[in-house]
Amino acid sequence: MSDVRTIAAAARDAAKRLKLTSSEQRDRFLRALAAKIDAQQPAILAANALDIEAAQTAGLAAAMIDRLSLNLARLAGIARDVLHIAALDDPLGERFDAFERNDGLRLHKRRVPLGVLGVIFESRPNVAIDIAALAIKSGNAAVLRGGKEAQHSNRAFAAAIRAALSAVALPIDAIGLIDSTDRDDTLALLRCDDCIDLIIPRGGAGLHTFCRRESRIPVITGGIGICHLYVAADADLDAGLRVIQNAKVQRPTVCNALDTVLVQREAAAKWVPAIVARLAEDSVQFRCDPRAWPLVAGATGVTAAGPEDFDTEWLSLTLGIAVVDSPQAAVSFIDTHSTGHSDGILTADRELAAYFLSQVDSAAVYWNASTRFTDGGEMGLGAEVAVSTQRLHARGPMGLRELTSYQWVVEGDYHVRN
């Protein structure tokens, strides 16, 4: 069993030392990390192959294995993302909300690191690199606890991270790995409130519920996406089908992939068969509500929706289709079934779009665009530690700025309060 408290305490100490580092030194770490990923490709892929073999033996779903899998192209993309983060502006030390009182007392806010992040993630080993890169760039330390499915891959990435930290004389304990799959170690991490400042779970609903229930530390929840697109009666058929296809098919195993299409009643006879015909070419399976079902009954891959289907994050080539009577009904449907991640509308009507965007309370709302853009890289953040679907502190993809807090700086000339 890992000594979780020792790892967390070492990260706390490293976070204090990171405050003394320069932006240039932290960027050198990122460049070193990208180089280590490139240099250690054979070792990383060999470790990942062990995880893939174990996952196949255990009968994991194809979607889970895809999330777990690494290859040369994905490793090259991970290294590029690290270099992109290095090129981003450093948020630390930023001054904002400055003002001067009538008596000459000067005040401003200054961005500072959050401290130590505790990140618990499942399956996707690239998360270790994303967290390390964003944490160090923003002056934070982190303790990582990966899932058992990616244990070998996580060890290989942790070795690259520690080598890069050492190469630029940063404390190697700034990124700690709990090299254990014991549930008690996860519980121990959630109770290190004297060392860890924020818990970020990245996994399924069960993990999020467990963290919220057991943690003594503030928890950022999100990353579970039941995502919708509402097709208004005036939506462009060809353009809209491209958006729906991209949102569902481009990478179906991720949280911003499309789960449900809502079709306005007046357009259903045209749109529902067109959606099925278009996406059936990509082997998509369909779950249709009682009003969509008669329009495509007998088509390949189409079945009637079950009672839980519209509350399911598919993470696969499965798509729900429902017919609604009005924009208000679409908003109500989303309010009932969405997880507050990414939801959008397809329409040419600006007023209707404005209504939808103001009424749907999700972290990201879309007008005539694929939900696949809810991503730190796509939204200009470089990468993300998570996609937050809650309202406090941060919402949506969490990049560098979302990993900072601020402190008040008050400058006087030996001022005293009257």
C-alpha positions, 0 to 999 in steps of 0.5 A: 500500500502506498504511503499516501500521507507521505506523498501528500506531505511531500507535495505540500512541501514542493508547492512551497518551493514552487513559489520561488521558481520563475516562469522560465524555469517552469516552462523549461520543465514543460519543454523537458517533459515533451522531450522525455515523452518523445525519448521514452516512447518505446517504454511508454508504449510497452507499458500501455500494451500491458494495460491493454492486454489486461483490459482485453482479458478482463473483458472491458468494453471497447470504449474503455479500451479506446480511452486507455490506448496509446500509440505513436500518434497519440503520444506525439499529440500529448507532447505537442500539447505540453509544448503548447502549454509552455507557450501560453501566458503565465497567469501567476502574478497577474494584477487586476481590480486595482484601485486607490482610495482617497487616502492614498492606500493602493489595493489590487488582486494578484493571481496565486497558485491554488496549492496542491491538487489531488486528482483521481482519474480512471482509464485515460493515462494521458491525464497524468501528463495534462495534470503535471503540465498545467499544475507546474505551469500554474505553480501548483503541486499535484498528487495523482491517483490513477485507475487500475486499468492504466497502472503500467502506463501511469508509472511510465508517464510518472517516470517521465515527469520526475525525470523532467522535473529533475532535469530542470532542478524542480522538486521531483515531489511536485507531482506525486503518484499513488502507485496503488489501486487500493480503495483505502488509498483513495479514501486516505487521499480524500482525508489529507485536508492538511496537505491537499487543497482541491480534489478533482475526480475524473471518471464515472458517476460512481467516482464523483459520488464517492468523492463528494461523500467521503472528501474532507477537501473541496471537490470539483465535479464534472466530466460526465456529459449527457450532451444534447443538440436540439434541431429547430424546425428551420435548421439547415438539413445538410449542415445540421447533419454534418454537425450531428455526425461530428458530435456523435462519431468523431470520438464517441468515447469522450464526455463531450460526444453527443448522446441525444438529438431532440427534433422539433415536431414539425421537422421530425418527418424529414430529420429523423429518417435523415439522421438515421440514414446518415449515421447508420453509415458509421454503425451508429445504433439508435434509441428512439422515443415513441414519436421518433420510432414510427418514422424509422421503425424497421431501419437497421440499428433502430430500437425503441428507447428504454426508460433509462436511455435518455439518462445514459452517457453512451460513450459509444456509437449509440444515439438517442432521438426524441421529438419535442413540441416546442423550444420550451419542451426542448429546454425542459427535456435538457433540464431533466436529462442533461448533466450540465456539460454541453448542449446546443441548438441548430437554427437560423433564428437568432432570437430562438438561439438567444432564448435557448442559450439563456435558458439551458444551464450547462457549462457550455452552450452551443449555437450551430456547432458540435459539442466536441469543442468543449475541450481545453485545447479547442477553447484556447486553454492549452489543455485541461485538468477537468471539465467542471459542471458545477458553478463555484470557482470554475465552470467548463474546461479548467486550464491555467487560470482556473488553477489559480486563486488570488490574494489581496495586496494592500500597499500604504505609506504607514497607513492606519485605520481611523 
